Amino acid sequence: MSRLSEWTNKVDAIYKHHQKETLLDYLKRIKAIEEITPLWSKSKHIRALKEDRAVNDRSDLLKQVREKTRLFIDNKLIREYYGDEIAIYHEWMKSFQRYLIWPGLFSIVVFILNNTVYTSDNSPASAIFSLMMTFWGIFFLINWKRHQKSLNFLWDDYAN
């Protein structure tokens, strides 16, 4: 019998005692695994293993997540713990939400105008809003590409 099959039999025997617990939770509980990460990821754990150093905990990140008054989490902490791919997604979402403030406010004005002054069938406000959203989309994409290039430069990630 190979060592792998012996080990899996031992794990199965121990695992049967905790039927409600998943195997992944069990392996985390006994500290057999810390994190499941693809090998190409630049997460904190992978970088720490490559640099042969200890991994800091994520308490600063959790503090920011739990703050009720905070709108956005510091992207440096996200990048440090989860890696560049997740951090760039969070940065895109933050940028997208910031850019949506003005169209959101203008859409409220258009809604009020359509329900009070104009009919919804023939409203110049709706036409102006549609045109504005077209230009807003172009403006957002141009600025996002510029911001992404600056992040790639700051993070030394020239692959994108």
Order of alpha helices (4+ residues) and beta strands (2+ residues): alpha-alpha-alpha-alpha-alpha-alpha-alpha-alpha
